[in-house]
Each structure stands twice: as C-alpha cells, then as structure tokens.
C-alpha cells in the first residue's frame, strides 16, 4: 500500500503545483501533512518523470516551467470466495478526494466487474 500512498501524494502535489498554489516548502509540507524532506523527495520523483519544476520566490510557489500532465491509473483485482472483483480507477480516482476512500462511492469513474471463478 506504500506505492498507492506515494501515487496519491504525487497526484496531490501535481495538482497543487499545476494550480501554482503550493506555498513555501514548509507550507506545502503542512498542506500535505508530510515532512519537508518528503516534499523534496516527491518533487524529485516528478522530476524523474521529466517534469520541469520551478520555484517563484516572489509568489512563494512551485510551478511547472513547461507543460506537464500527470495521470494516475490504477487497476485492482481481488479474489475472494472464488469470485474475482476488478476495480478500475482512471485518471486518478477522483478529483475532489485524494485517497482510496473515494473508491467506496458510486461515482461514474469507477467500473467494477465481478466474475465467478469456479462453479
């Protein structure tokens, strides 16, 4: 689940940078409820994806120097009692929420398929 949490944080960071609403690194860490060190690690991860990230001292915010878009897609398959359940969440599960808890709703961005594996 650490990978999913990391993807959630990357998506949240991307949205804040894209909106040019991060604040200082300390403020950003506070907004995201993480450490400053983790903020810098996440920024480095975005840079690994070739995101050109700049910081404006005047506006006190990070921003993308060039166009950049991040889309997170997750597919989960669960087998329980000989029944396969597949959950697909595309282009990040939800624009209003930044957690897997959004998967519990009845939003139209989720498609779930159940298949009986054995008769």
FIMIFI-646675 format. One record per atom (N, C-alpha, C): x, z, y. Coordinates in steps of 0.001 Angstrom, whole numbers, padded with zeros to 6 digits, always signed. Layout:
% FIMIFI-646675
XZY
...
% end
This chain:
% FIMIFI-646675
+000805+000000-001195
+000000+000000+000000
+000846+000000+001256
+002153+000270+001131
+003012+000242+002303
+003056-001149+002912
+003029-002167+002078
+003059-003540+002572
+001816-003841+003393
+000659-003403+002934
-000581-003647+003665
-000558-002913+004994
-000074-001678+004997
+000017-000910+006237
+000965-001603+007217
+002052-002127+006698
+003005-002850+007543
+002358-004100+008145
+001584-004827+007341
+000894-006016+007842
-000136-005647+008910
-000826-004534+008706
-001788-004063+009707
-001087-003765+011026
+000055-003106+010931
+000813-002769+012140
+001352-004019+012825
+001843-004969+012037
+002313-006233+012626
+001184-006948+013363
+000001-006960+012762
-001147-007607+013390
-001525-006890+014684
-001547-005566+014656
-001883-004788+015844
-000854-005039+016947
+000422-005024+016581
+001482-005279+017555
+001344-006682+018134
+001096-007653+017276
+000913-009031+017733
-000212-009128+018761
-001332-008488+018480
-002476-008543+019397
-002133-007926+020748
-001390-006821+020743
-001001-006174+021997
-000005-007030+022775
+000947-007627+022077
+001917-008500+022744
+001220-009735+023286
+000344-010315+022486
-000383-011520+022898
-001228-011255+024151
-001791-010059+024253
-002607-009689+025414
-001739-009178+026573
-000430-009101+026325
+000514-008561+027313
+000051-007190+027792
-000242-006340+026801
-000792-005017+027076
-000095-003948+026229
+001232-004038+026128
+001946-003094+025272
+002363-001826+026004
+002709-001944+027272
+003317-000827+027986
+004775-000727+027586
+005393+000378+027957
+006791+000617+027603
+006884+000854+026092
+008095+000814+025538
+008213+001108+024100
+007609+002460+023721
+007785+003458+024560
+007204+004771+024278
+005685+004751+024311
+005134+004051+025300
+003676+003927+025391
+003121+003134+024216
+003843+002092+023828
+003425+001273+022687
+003416+002102+021408
+004459+002893+021224
+004520+003774+020046
+003337+004728+020034
+003002+005250+021196
+001861+006164+021300
+000542+005447+020998
+000380+004233+021526
-000844+003449+021266
-001023+003177+019785
+000090+002880+019112
+000031+002516+017705
+000165+003731+016785
+000400+004905+017366
+000566+006141+016613
+001719+006048+015613
+002846+005514+016107
+004059+005384+015298
+005250+005782+016169
+006432+005833+015569
+007637+006180+016323
+008160+004963+017094
+008959+005236+018125
+009585+004137+018868
+010477+003316+017950
+011185+003991+017049
+012070+003289+016115
+011271+002275+015290
+010085+002675+014838
+009242+001770+014060
+008748+000614+014926
+008483+000877+016202
+008100-000211+017128
+009202-001266+017147
+010447-000818+017311
+011563-001770+017366
+011741-002500+016033
+011506-001800+014915
+011586-002454+013599
+010507-003530+013460
+009291-003230+013930
+008206-004211+013857
+008495-005415+014751
+009040-005165+015929
+009417-006269+016819
+010465-007141+016144
+011428-006510+015482
+012445-007268+014745
+011815-008095+013623
+010808-007550+012959
+010128-008307+011904
+009431-009532+012483
+008772-009364+013635
+008139-010518+014277
+009194-011550+014667
+010336-011080+015136
+011428-011998+015490
+011949-012726+014252
+011912-012052+013089
+012298-012708+011824
+011361-013875+011510
+010116-013792+012008
+009145-014877+011849
+009267-015895+012985
+010389-015795+013722
+010711-016703+014819
+009798-016539+016036
+009304-015328+016262
+008554-015022+017477
+009569-014774+018582
+009375-015433+019697
+010242-015257+020854
+009605-014196+021746
+010102-012967+021631
+009502-011834+022334
+010391-011426+023498
+009775-011301+024660
+010475-010880+025871
+009832-009596+026384
+010532-008939+027296
+010002-007729+027913
+010082-007875+029427
+008997-007572+030105
+008954-007619+031557
+009087-006196+032092
+010185-005927+032792
+010363-004592+033386
+009376-004369+034521
+009035-005451+035203
+008094-005345+036322
+006698-004971+035820
+006210-005698+034808
+004875-005445+034254
+004875-004348+033189
+006059-003965+032744
+006217-002970+031669
+005407-003351+030439
+005685-004559+029943
+005002-005021+028732
+005847-006053+028004
+005665-006102+026697
+006245-007180+025909
+005303-008367+026007
+005856-009569+025871
+005058-010789+025867
+005804-011844+025072
+005079-012879+024673
+005707-013987+023951
+006257-014980+024967
+007547-015269+024855
+008189-016229+025756
+007700-017643+025445
+007423-017915+024196
+006914-019206+023726
+005643-018954+022938
+004906-020025+022683
+003681-019888+021885
+004012-019317+020514
+003194-018376+020086
+003364-017774+018774
+002018-017260+018306
+001719-017495+017047
+000474-017005+016470
+000777-016394+015119
+000157-015276+014848
+000321-014594+013569
-001043-014472+012920
-001149-014966+011698
-002383-014828+010929
-002031-014157+009614
-002765-013116+009314
-002546-012372+008081
-003729-012633+007164
-003454-013116+005962
-004490-013356+004958
-004143-012542+003722
-005136-011860+003191
-004905-011025+002019
-005960-011321+000967
-005513-011389-000273
-006414-011557-001403
-006137-010414-002378
-007184-009715-002771
-007037-008589-003685
-007903-008848-004909
-007327-008681-006092
-008081-008805-007340
-008051-007455-008051
-009214-006971-008429
-009335-005676-009101
-010041-005891-010430
-009458-005358-011496
-010099-005423-012809
-010507-004010-013187
-011815-003831-013421
-012350-002531-013781
-013511-002728-014736
-013503-002012-015850
-014561-002117-016849
-014811-003572-017254
-013737-004302-017522
-013807-005699-017937
-014503-006590-016920
-014480-006213-015659
-015085-007013-014609
-014030-007265-013545
-013878-008518-013176
-012907-008910-012161
-013614-009011-010818
-013103-008308-009826
-013624-008398-008466
-012516-008938-007585
-012802-010009-006875
-011831-010589-005954
-012347-010437-004540
-011486-009937-003677
-011843-009765-002273
-010894-010614-001458
-011436-011476-000648
-010636-012334+000215
-010900-011947+001659
-009848-011692+002398
-009986-011374+003816
-009076-012327+004568
-009641-013133+005405
-008853-014168+006048
-008576-013898+007495
-007495-014490+007970
-007077-014442+009358
-007299-013059+009941
-006749-012142+009271
-006923-010721+009447
-008375-010346+009310
-008580-009309+008549
-009896-008957+008067
-010908-008767+009177
-010479-008390+010321
-011432-008006+011345
-010714-007989+012673
-011301-008509+013684
-010663-008495+014984
-010919-007177+015712
-011976-006439+015351
-012266-005199+016048
-011580-003998+015408
-011323-004027+014114
-010708-002900+013428
-009366-003334+012885
-008432-002411+012800
-007118-002723+012278
-006809-001907+011033
-007710-001927+010065
-007434-001220+008822
-008243-001838+007698
-007880-001488+006509
-008603-001995+005344
-010005-001429+005273
-010291-000396+006037
-011628+000173+006027
-012652-000885+006432
-012218-001896+007184
-013102-002982+007580
-013634-003738+006379
-012938-003647+005253
-013381-004366+004055
-014661-003787+003477
-015028-002603+003870
-016224-001965+003323
-017499-002453+003995
-017387-003129+005101
-018564-003596+005829
-019150-004844+005207
-020210-005353+005826
-020861-006559+005308
-020590-007750+006240
-019421-007733+006889
-019058-008821+007795
-018938-010136+007010
-019151-011243+007695
-019116-012541+007029
-017706-013053+006778
-016680-012334+007193
-015322-012776+006972
-014819-012386+005592
-015607-011655+004857
-015196-011214+003520
-016010-011958+002474
-015324-012458+001476
-016009-013089+000361
-015591-012336-000885
-016541-011911-001663
-016246-011148-002867
-016893-011860-004051
-016112-012052-005100
-016611-012668-006319
-016436-011689-007473
-017485-011510-008276
-017384-010668-009460
-017571-011558-010686
-016699-011361-011653
-016756-012157-012869
-016593-011211-014057
-017483-011357-015053
-017370-010584-016286
-016245-011197-017105
-015263-010383-017503
-014125-010908-018248
-014407-010997-019747
-015166-010047-020276
-015462-010041-021705
-016973-009868-021906
-017494-010474-022960
-018932-010356-023242
-019248-009066-023933
% end
